[in-house]
Amino acid sequence: MSNYKRTLNSARQAIPYLKIMRSCQLDSIIIDKEIFSILKELFLKIFEVYKPSFRDKYQFEIKFFINLLIYRFSVLESKPTYGCKLQNLKYRNEMAHSSKYSMFNGTTDLSKEQKLMYFALKVLTPYLYEKFNEYMTSHGWSEYSNRNPKKKLWKLFQSLEKIYKLSSLLNFYIFLYNGKYTSIVDRLLKIRLVYDNENSNRIISNDYLSFQLVWFVLTNFLLFILPFLNIKGIKNYLKGLLNMKRINKYKDLPLDQCAICKENNEDMNASCPIHIPYITNCGHIYCYYCIKSEMINSSGNKKKSIYMCPRCSVIVKDIEPYYHYDDDDDKNESSSYTSEIDDSEKGDKEGKESEEEDNFSFNDDNINILSRKKFI
């Protein structure tokens, strides 16, 4: 009998400490969160059309109901959660495996007390916390004086929240060290994740991981270089090069019609006269607003344009006001201008003659006066 005990003790010491991959445990938690968000989104779509205010009013109750469903069909029935199932994990009662070493990866179901406490701490407590926090915020408990009991309760609640977050951080560091308890609740209840079937191997697709790695690097590179590229200008330039029908379409358009207005107008038979005419470096005339907006939108820069003329496909770089006068208007203006000059010249001549006559009459009077003085 003593020899048997010695052999058993030596075998226990030879078997290494039970280790569960930390990545598997963390992946199971992430998968459970993703499944919860998917179920929540699908459940909220029910009230998207019918009573949308109900969704905002009872959002905490909806989350509690979804968590209750997940708890009902997993932990309560001694089954793994959906994320744990995908990672070949299952909760084990660690109180039944108090020894540091274990000869087998034995799985002991959770006790009734552990299941009840799991529901109270992981399902009910988050619901009560969110509900009470929303109540305090809506009623402005933080704005009361320091002597008010509501303000003291609010401070106590905030202190407990900080303590919980700090303890969660410390527990995570301990988990990274020994890989045993993923959360504070698991540590308090003495439950941990172990392999559900120790004979099944973890299948890893290196092709998938390589694809994810390459895609991740490519997306980061694109996010880095995209702000330096003028996507809109490149798009419009390529569009102008490839769309040759657009050039031939407005080549024979009358010169008094704006080709840009014609292109933007849905009615192709409508007349589009030019307003505030501006001429381009290629010699075609457009509305100022039309050609200026197209030049700015082509490159996103006011100083540089890559807009192609819809009539001749030449890049429009400069524009200037276009002044045009008809021959009749020029003749009328020249005749009116010459008539004004003649009238002004006649007026000047008449003024000079009147001044000379006045001067002459003044001189005659002076002569008469002088002759009278001599005669006297």
C-alpha positions as CSV (number, residue, x, y, z in Angstrom):
1,M,0.0,0.0,0.0
2,S,2.8,2.4,0.9
3,N,4.5,1.6,-2.4
4,Y,1.3,2.4,-4.3
5,K,1.0,5.8,-2.6
6,R,4.7,6.6,-3.4
7,T,4.1,5.7,-7.1
8,L,1.0,7.9,-7.2
9,N,2.7,10.9,-5.6
10,S,5.7,10.5,-8.0
11,A,3.2,10.4,-11.0
12,R,1.5,13.6,-9.8
13,Q,4.8,15.4,-9.5
14,A,5.8,14.2,-13.0
15,I,2.7,15.6,-14.7
16,P,3.0,19.3,-15.5
17,Y,0.7,22.0,-14.3
18,L,-2.6,22.2,-16.3
19,K,-2.4,25.1,-18.7
20,I,-5.1,26.4,-21.0
21,M,-4.1,28.7,-23.8
22,R,-4.8,32.3,-22.9
23,S,-5.6,33.2,-26.5
24,C,-8.4,30.6,-26.6
25,Q,-10.0,32.0,-23.5
26,L,-9.8,35.6,-24.7
27,D,-11.1,34.6,-28.1
28,S,-14.1,32.9,-26.5
29,I,-14.9,36.1,-24.6
30,I,-14.7,38.2,-27.7
31,I,-16.9,35.7,-29.7
32,D,-19.5,35.8,-26.9
33,K,-19.6,39.6,-27.1
34,E,-20.0,39.5,-30.8
35,I,-22.8,37.0,-30.6
36,F,-24.5,39.2,-28.0
37,S,-24.2,42.3,-30.2
38,I,-25.7,40.3,-33.2
39,L,-28.6,39.1,-31.2
40,K,-29.2,42.5,-29.8
41,E,-29.2,44.1,-33.3
42,L,-31.6,41.5,-34.6
43,F,-33.9,41.9,-31.6
44,L,-34.0,45.7,-32.0
45,K,-35.0,45.4,-35.6
46,I,-38.3,44.1,-34.4
47,F,-39.2,47.6,-33.0
48,E,-37.6,49.5,-35.8
49,V,-40.9,50.2,-37.5
50,Y,-43.4,49.4,-34.7
51,K,-43.0,51.7,-31.7
52,P,-39.4,52.8,-32.2
53,S,-39.6,54.7,-28.8
54,F,-40.0,51.4,-27.1
55,R,-36.5,50.4,-28.1
56,D,-34.9,53.5,-26.5
57,K,-37.1,53.3,-23.4
58,Y,-36.4,49.6,-22.6
59,Q,-32.9,49.2,-23.9
60,F,-31.6,47.9,-20.6
61,E,-34.4,45.4,-20.3
62,I,-33.7,44.1,-23.8
63,K,-30.0,43.6,-22.9
64,F,-31.0,41.8,-19.7
65,F,-33.4,39.5,-21.6
66,I,-30.7,38.5,-24.2
67,N,-28.2,37.8,-21.4
68,L,-30.8,35.8,-19.6
69,L,-31.5,33.7,-22.7
70,I,-27.8,33.0,-23.2
71,Y,-27.4,32.0,-19.5
72,R,-30.5,29.8,-19.7
73,F,-29.2,27.7,-22.6
74,S,-25.5,27.5,-21.6
75,V,-24.4,27.9,-18.0
76,L,-27.7,26.9,-16.3
77,E,-27.7,23.6,-18.2
78,S,-24.0,22.9,-17.6
79,K,-23.1,23.6,-21.2
80,P,-20.5,25.9,-22.6
81,T,-21.4,29.3,-24.1
82,Y,-21.3,29.7,-27.8
83,G,-17.8,31.3,-27.8
84,C,-16.5,28.6,-25.5
85,K,-17.9,25.9,-27.7
86,L,-16.1,27.2,-30.7
87,Q,-12.8,27.3,-28.7
88,N,-13.4,23.8,-27.2
89,L,-13.7,25.3,-23.7
90,K,-16.1,24.7,-20.7
91,Y,-16.5,26.1,-17.2
92,R,-15.2,23.8,-14.5
93,N,-15.8,23.8,-10.7
94,E,-12.3,24.6,-9.5
95,M,-13.3,23.8,-5.9
96,A,-13.4,20.1,-6.8
97,H,-9.8,20.4,-8.2
98,S,-8.1,22.2,-5.4
99,S,-4.8,20.5,-6.0
100,K,-2.3,22.4,-8.0
101,Y,-1.6,19.4,-10.2
102,S,-4.2,17.2,-11.9
103,M,-3.6,13.9,-13.6
104,F,-6.5,14.5,-16.0
105,N,-8.2,17.5,-17.6
106,G,-11.3,16.6,-15.6
107,T,-14.5,18.7,-15.9
108,T,-16.7,19.0,-12.9
109,D,-20.1,20.7,-13.4
110,L,-20.8,23.9,-11.5
111,S,-22.8,23.6,-8.4
112,K,-26.3,25.1,-7.9
113,E,-24.8,27.9,-5.7
114,Q,-22.2,28.7,-8.3
115,K,-24.9,28.9,-11.1
116,L,-27.1,31.1,-9.0
117,M,-24.2,33.4,-8.1
118,Y,-23.1,33.5,-11.7
119,F,-26.6,34.7,-12.7
120,A,-26.6,37.3,-9.9
121,L,-23.1,38.7,-10.7
122,K,-22.9,38.4,-14.5
123,V,-26.6,38.9,-15.6
124,L,-28.5,40.7,-12.9
125,T,-25.9,43.0,-11.5
126,P,-25.0,44.7,-14.8
127,Y,-28.6,45.4,-15.4
128,L,-29.2,46.9,-12.0
129,Y,-26.0,48.9,-12.4
130,E,-27.0,50.5,-15.7
131,K,-30.5,51.1,-14.6
132,F,-29.5,52.8,-11.3
133,N,-26.7,54.8,-13.1
134,E,-29.3,56.1,-15.7
135,Y,-31.7,57.0,-12.9
136,M,-29.1,59.0,-11.0
137,T,-27.9,60.8,-14.2
138,S,-31.4,61.7,-15.3
139,H,-32.4,63.1,-11.8
140,G,-29.1,65.0,-11.4
141,W,-27.8,63.5,-8.2
142,S,-24.3,64.8,-8.9
143,E,-25.5,68.4,-8.8
144,Y,-26.7,68.3,-5.1
145,S,-24.7,69.6,-2.2
146,N,-22.2,67.5,-0.5
147,R,-24.4,67.1,2.6
148,N,-27.2,65.7,0.7
149,P,-27.6,61.9,1.0
150,K,-28.2,61.5,-2.7
151,K,-24.8,63.2,-3.4
152,K,-23.1,60.9,-0.9
153,L,-24.7,57.8,-2.5
154,W,-23.6,59.0,-5.9
155,K,-20.0,59.4,-4.7
156,L,-20.1,56.0,-3.2
157,F,-21.4,54.5,-6.4
158,Q,-18.6,56.2,-8.4
159,S,-16.0,55.0,-5.9
160,L,-17.2,51.4,-6.2
161,E,-17.1,51.7,-9.9
162,K,-13.5,52.8,-9.8
163,I,-12.6,50.0,-7.4
164,Y,-14.2,47.5,-9.7
165,K,-12.3,48.7,-12.8
166,L,-9.0,48.7,-10.9
167,S,-9.5,45.2,-9.6
168,S,-10.5,44.1,-13.1
169,L,-7.2,45.5,-14.4
170,L,-5.2,43.7,-11.7
171,N,-7.1,40.4,-12.4
172,F,-6.3,40.7,-16.1
173,Y,-2.6,41.0,-15.3
174,I,-2.7,38.0,-13.0
175,F,-4.6,36.1,-15.8
176,L,-1.8,36.9,-18.2
177,Y,0.7,35.5,-15.7
178,N,-1.0,32.2,-14.8
179,G,-3.9,31.9,-17.4
180,K,-6.4,30.8,-14.8
181,Y,-9.3,33.2,-14.2
182,T,-10.5,35.5,-16.9
183,S,-12.6,37.8,-14.7
184,I,-13.2,38.8,-11.1
185,V,-16.5,36.9,-11.1
186,D,-14.7,33.7,-12.1
187,R,-12.1,34.2,-9.4
188,L,-14.8,34.8,-6.7
189,L,-16.9,31.8,-7.7
190,K,-13.8,29.6,-8.3
191,I,-14.8,28.6,-11.8
192,R,-12.4,28.5,-14.7
193,L,-12.3,27.6,-18.4
194,V,-10.7,24.2,-19.3
195,Y,-10.8,22.1,-22.5
196,D,-14.1,20.4,-23.0
197,N,-12.5,17.6,-25.1
198,E,-8.8,17.2,-24.5
199,N,-8.4,14.9,-27.5
200,S,-9.5,17.5,-30.1
201,N,-6.8,19.6,-31.6
202,R,-7.0,23.3,-32.2
203,I,-7.1,23.8,-36.0
204,I,-5.4,27.0,-37.2
205,S,-5.5,28.0,-40.9
206,N,-2.2,29.6,-41.8
207,D,-3.6,30.7,-45.1
208,Y,-6.4,32.6,-43.4
209,L,-3.9,34.2,-40.9
210,S,-1.6,35.2,-43.8
211,F,-4.5,36.7,-45.7
212,Q,-5.6,38.7,-42.6
213,L,-2.1,39.9,-42.0
214,V,-1.6,41.1,-45.6
215,W,-5.0,42.8,-45.7
216,F,-4.3,44.5,-42.4
217,V,-1.0,45.9,-43.7
218,L,-2.6,47.0,-47.0
219,T,-5.5,48.8,-45.3
220,N,-3.1,50.6,-43.0
221,F,-1.0,51.7,-46.0
222,L,-4.1,52.9,-47.8
223,L,-5.2,54.9,-44.8
224,F,-1.8,56.5,-44.6
225,I,-1.5,57.4,-48.3
226,L,-5.1,58.4,-49.1
227,P,-5.0,61.9,-47.6
228,F,-2.2,62.8,-49.9
229,L,-4.1,61.7,-53.1
230,N,-6.6,63.9,-54.9
231,I,-9.1,61.1,-55.6
232,K,-11.7,63.4,-57.0
233,G,-9.3,65.1,-59.4
234,I,-8.0,61.7,-60.6
235,K,-11.5,60.4,-61.1
236,N,-12.6,63.4,-63.1
237,Y,-9.4,63.3,-65.3
238,L,-9.9,59.6,-66.1
239,K,-13.6,60.3,-66.8
240,G,-12.7,63.0,-69.2
241,L,-10.2,60.8,-71.0
242,L,-12.5,57.8,-71.3
243,N,-15.8,59.5,-72.0
244,M,-15.2,60.6,-75.7
245,K,-18.9,60.7,-76.4
246,R,-19.2,63.7,-74.1
247,I,-16.8,65.6,-76.3
248,N,-18.4,64.8,-79.6
249,K,-21.8,65.5,-78.2
250,Y,-21.2,69.3,-77.6
251,K,-18.8,69.9,-80.4
252,D,-21.5,71.3,-82.8
253,L,-23.5,73.2,-80.1
254,P,-24.1,76.8,-81.0
255,L,-21.6,79.2,-79.6
256,D,-24.3,81.2,-77.7
257,Q,-25.3,78.1,-75.7
258,C,-23.4,76.9,-72.6
259,A,-22.3,73.3,-73.0
260,I,-22.1,72.8,-69.2
261,C,-25.6,74.0,-68.6
262,K,-26.7,71.8,-71.4
263,E,-25.0,68.8,-69.8
264,N,-26.5,69.4,-66.4
265,N,-30.0,70.1,-67.8
266,E,-32.3,67.1,-67.9
267,D,-34.2,68.5,-70.9
268,M,-31.9,68.2,-73.8
269,N,-34.1,70.3,-76.0
270,A,-34.1,73.3,-73.6
271,S,-32.2,76.4,-74.5
272,C,-29.2,77.3,-72.3
273,P,-28.0,80.8,-73.0
274,I,-24.8,82.0,-71.5
275,H,-24.9,84.2,-68.5
276,I,-21.9,86.3,-67.5
277,P,-19.8,85.0,-70.3
278,Y,-16.2,83.9,-69.7
279,I,-13.8,82.7,-72.3
280,T,-11.3,79.8,-71.7
281,N,-7.7,79.4,-72.9
282,C,-9.1,77.1,-75.7
283,G,-11.4,79.9,-77.0
284,H,-14.8,78.6,-75.9
285,I,-17.3,80.6,-73.9
286,Y,-19.2,79.4,-70.8
287,C,-21.2,80.8,-67.9
288,Y,-18.9,82.0,-65.2
289,Y,-20.5,80.0,-62.5
290,C,-20.5,76.8,-64.6
291,I,-16.9,76.9,-65.7
292,K,-15.5,78.1,-62.4
293,S,-17.3,75.4,-60.4
294,E,-16.2,72.7,-62.8
295,M,-12.6,73.9,-62.6
296,I,-12.6,73.8,-58.8
297,N,-14.4,70.5,-58.5
298,S,-12.0,68.9,-61.0
299,S,-9.0,69.1,-58.7
300,G,-10.3,70.5,-55.4
301,N,-7.8,73.3,-55.8
302,K,-8.7,76.9,-56.9
303,K,-5.3,77.5,-58.4
304,K,-4.9,74.3,-60.4
305,S,-7.5,72.9,-62.8
306,I,-7.6,69.6,-64.7
307,Y,-11.1,70.1,-66.1
308,M,-11.4,69.2,-69.8
309,C,-13.4,71.4,-72.2
310,P,-16.5,69.6,-73.3
311,R,-16.2,71.0,-76.8
312,C,-12.5,70.3,-77.6
313,S,-11.2,68.2,-74.6
314,V,-8.4,70.7,-73.9
315,I,-7.6,71.2,-70.2
316,V,-9.1,74.5,-69.1
317,K,-6.3,76.4,-67.1
318,D,-7.3,80.0,-67.4
319,I,-10.5,82.0,-67.9
320,E,-11.2,85.7,-68.4
321,P,-14.3,87.9,-69.0
322,Y,-15.5,88.0,-72.5
323,Y,-16.7,91.3,-73.9
324,H,-18.6,91.2,-77.3
325,Y,-20.3,94.0,-79.1
326,D,-22.4,93.8,-82.4
327,D,-21.5,96.0,-85.4
328,D,-24.7,98.0,-85.2
329,D,-24.0,98.7,-81.6
330,D,-20.5,99.8,-82.4
331,K,-21.8,102.2,-85.2
332,N,-24.4,103.7,-82.9
333,E,-21.9,104.1,-80.1
334,S,-19.3,105.7,-82.5
335,S,-21.9,108.0,-84.0
336,S,-23.2,109.1,-80.7
337,Y,-19.7,109.6,-79.5
338,T,-18.7,111.7,-82.5
339,S,-21.9,113.8,-82.2
340,E,-21.1,114.4,-78.6
341,I,-17.6,115.6,-79.6
342,D,-19.0,117.9,-82.3
343,D,-21.5,119.4,-79.8
344,S,-18.8,120.0,-77.3
345,E,-16.6,121.6,-79.9
346,K,-19.4,123.9,-81.1
347,G,-20.1,124.9,-77.5
348,D,-16.4,125.7,-77.0
349,K,-16.3,127.8,-80.2
350,E,-19.4,129.8,-79.3
351,G,-18.1,130.4,-75.8
352,K,-14.8,131.7,-77.2
353,E,-16.6,134.0,-79.7
354,S,-18.8,135.5,-77.0
355,E,-15.8,136.1,-74.8
356,E,-14.0,137.8,-77.7
357,E,-17.0,140.0,-78.4
358,D,-17.2,141.0,-74.8
359,N,-13.5,141.9,-74.9
360,F,-13.9,143.8,-78.1
361,S,-16.9,145.8,-76.8
362,F,-14.9,146.5,-73.6
363,N,-12.1,147.9,-75.7
364,D,-14.4,150.1,-77.7
365,D,-15.8,151.7,-74.6
366,N,-12.3,152.3,-73.3
367,I,-11.4,154.1,-76.5
368,N,-14.5,156.3,-76.4
369,I,-13.7,157.3,-72.8
370,L,-10.1,158.1,-73.6
371,S,-11.1,160.3,-76.6
372,R,-13.5,162.3,-74.5
373,K,-10.8,163.0,-71.9
374,K,-8.5,164.2,-74.6
375,F,-11.2,166.4,-76.0
376,I,-11.8,168.0,-72.6
